[in-house]
């Protein structure tokens, strides 16, 4: 394992590399506000044992990557996408097997559309279809507004209730409250099928807290989503040529049914429904996910 700080247009991006540099590269792209270490070590280890070179990284404004004065230097998810491409460039990688979770999966879809030569295969986990208007669907759900006909399926009532409470509450004021808030969100994202492993989630939340240069800076990702309204081209998914694996948990609380919609639009895409999984990539699913990714990337 080796860590590096790379420069992405003046912003430091923390990266971590595992495995043999001669092996096929997998780039793991986390979701909105998430650090690279939210990709479980168990999953990374199984991918490396399967003969892959694995790279994960912290988005700007998360973890050990640089933080930004958003008011002075606003950015969009297009910039976050460019950070990912600069990570590839820093490692001398013309193309990778791209694995993205949630908003990371959205970025992966966009890159596969715009720069297909950089994506050997695409795996999207717990993501919404590019151009589907996911943000508007979630906002309408939180505001209690009806969804227009043809909209993406809305999040579950448990998801809506949790984030309504978050919006109505003051921000955490101490380390303990910040960690408790991370655990509370993870509990909702766990879904309702399996017991929530609070001890394991507390260890991860403490790790995330201790790694962060500024834990609150991750909220800038929500602001970034409002600064490029044309980020998601509509109707672009049929143009993706990379072999695509779409993964969704059967108890996805944030984007239920969105995986099937992605798979329907990308030619020859494969849909994997993981029994009992919620939104997060929990260690208990590492074996199944690693097996699927290794099979998908063996090309």
N, C-alpha and C positions, 0 to 999 in steps of 0.2 A: 504494500500500500504506500502511495506517495501523494502528498498534497502540494498544490501550487496555487499561487495567486496570479491571475492574469489581468491585463488591462483591457477593459471594454469601453472604449471612447471616454477614458478618464475615470471609469468606475472599476474598483477592484472586484474581481469575481473569484471566490474561493472554489477550488476544484479538488477532487480526490480520485485517484486512479488505482485500480486493482487488476491483477493478472498480468499475463505475458503480453508485451507490446506487439508481438507478432500475431496474436490471436485476433479474430474478428471483433471489431469494437462495437459495444453497446453503450449508447448515451442515455442515461436516465434523467428525465426532465420532470421536476416536481410541479405541483399545482400552485395556485395563487397563494402567496404569503407563506409558502412552505419551504423549509430548508431541505437540502439534499439528503440529510440523514433520516428524513421520514421514509426514504426507501429502506426497508429493513436490512440490517446486516445479514440476516439469514438468507434473504433473496439474493443479495450481492454475492455472498459466498457460494451459493449453489450455481449461479451463473458462471462464476470464475472456475469452479470445479468442472463445469461443463465445457470448458475450453473457450471462454470469452474474456476479452479485455473489457472491463467495466469502468465507466466514468460517471460520477455524479457530482453535482455542484449546487452551491447556494445561489439562488436568484439575487440580484441586487436588492438591497433593503431587507435581506434576511440573513440569518446566521453570521458567518465570518466574512461575508462579502461586504463591500462598501455601502454606506448609507448615503442618501441624497436629500438635499433640501428641496423638497418637491415644489414648494411655492416659488423658489428662485429658479429651479431647473426641472420643470415638469417633464414627464416622459409618458410614453404609452406602451401598450403591450407589443407594439411593433419594435420598440427598443428592447424589451425583454426577449423577444424573438431573436433580435440581432445579437444579444449577449450569448445566446445558445450557439449561434453560428461562429462567434468569436472564440468560444470554448473549443469548438471543432478545429478552427484555424490554429489556435495555440498548440494543439496537439498534433498538428500536421495531418489532419484527417479530412480528405476530400469528401468522404461519405461515411455514414454510420448506420447501424441498426438503431433506429430511434424509438425509444419507449417513453411515452408521456402519460402522466397521470393528471386527470381533471383538466385544469387550464393548460398544463403541460401537454396534454393530448390535443388540445385545440391548437397550440403552437405547432405541434407535429403535423397536424393536418394542413395547416397553412404552408409550412415549408415544403411538404410533399406536393402541394399544388404549384407553388411558385418556383421552387428549385429542386425538381425531381432528381437531378443528378447527385444530390447530397444525401438522399435517403435510400438505403439498400432495402430495408423493410421498415414498415411502420407498425407499431403496437400502441393502441390507445386504451387506457384503463380508466373507467369511471368518468368519461368525457361526454360532452355534448357535440352534436354535429356542427361543423363550421357553417356559419351563416344562419344558424337556427334561432338566434336571438335569445340565448339562454339567460343573459342578464336581465332582460325585460320580463321574462317569465318569472324569475325569482322575485323581482321587485314587485310585480303585480300580486304575487302570492303573499308577500309580506304586508302589502297594503290592503289586502282583502278584496282586490279588484278582480272581476271576471277575466278569464283568459279568452282571447279571440279564437274563433274557430280556426283550426289548423296549427295552433301553437304547440310547442313542445309540451310533453306531460309535466305538470308542476311538481315541486318537491312534496314530500310527505307532510302530514300535519305535525308530526314531531319536530321535523326540521323547521317548519314555519314558526311553531310556538317558541322554540329555543331562540331563534334569531330575532323574533319580536321582543323577547325579554332582554336580549343583549342590547338591542337598539334603545330600549327604554331605560337601561341601567347606566349608572356612571361607570367610566372605565376603571379597571383594576388599579388599586392604589399602592399595592405592595407586591413583593415577590410571591408571597403565598397566594394572594388573590389572582395574580397573573397565571400561576401554575394551575390553580383551581379552574380558571376560565378555559385554559387549554384542555384540561381533562373533561370539563363539561361539554365542550364542543366535540371532542373525540367520542364521548358517550353517544351523542346523537348520530355521528357519522358511522358508528359501529353497526347501526341497523338494529333490528329487533329479533333476529333469529337466534343469535348466540349470546351467552353471558358476556358482559363487558369485563375485560381484564384490567381493573383499575390499577393494580400494582404495576403492571407492565407499562401502562399508559402514563403513570406518574413518573416512572424512570425516564421515559421518552420526553415528557414535558419538562422535567428538570434538565435533561440534556439540551433540549432546544433553548430553554431559558438561559443556561450558562453559556451557550455558544453565541448568542445573539449580541452583536455590537449595540443594537437598539431594538428591543423586541417590538416596540410600537411602530417602528418604521415599516414593518410588513403591511400595515394598513394602507400604505401608499399604493399598493397593488390595486386596491379598489378604486382609488382616484385615477390610476393609470387607465383603467377600463373605460373611463369617461372621456379620455382625451383623444381618442382616434375612433370616431363612430364608424368608419369604413374599414375597421380592422378585419372584419369577417366578410369576405365576398360570398354572395348568395349563389347557390347553384354550382359551386366549384368542385364538389366532391367527386363527381363522375370523371374528373380529369386526373385523379390520382392514379398513377401507374404502379407505385410500389406495392408489393404484396403486403396486405394489411390484415392484422389480427385485432379484433375489437373485443375487449373484456369488460364485462359488467357483472356486479354482484346481484344475486337474486333478491337481496334486500337493500338495494341502493336507495338512500333517503333523499339525496340531493337532485339526482338526474335519472329518475326511474324510467326505464324504457328508451333512454337516449341512445344506448349502444346499438340496439337493433336498427334504429334510424340511420346511424352512421353506416352500418354494414350493408343496409339496403342500397345506399347511394354510391358506395365505392365498388367498382367492378371486382368481382371474385373475392371480396372480403369475407373473412371467416369470423363468426361470432361465437365467443366462449362465455357462457353464463356460469359463474362460479357459485355453487350452492352455498347459501347462508352468508355470503360476503356482503358487507355494506359498502360505504364509499371508500374507506381507507384501505391501503395495502397493508394489512396486518401480518405479523410474522407467522401466524397459524396457517396462512395461505401460501407461504413461500414455496413449498414443494410443488403444489399444483401450478402456480404461476411460473416458476422457473422452468418446469417441464414444458409448458406451453411455449414460452419464449424461446427456449433452446431449440425446440422443434421448428418454430417459425423462422428463426434466424439461421438455420442450417441450410443456407442457399447462397 
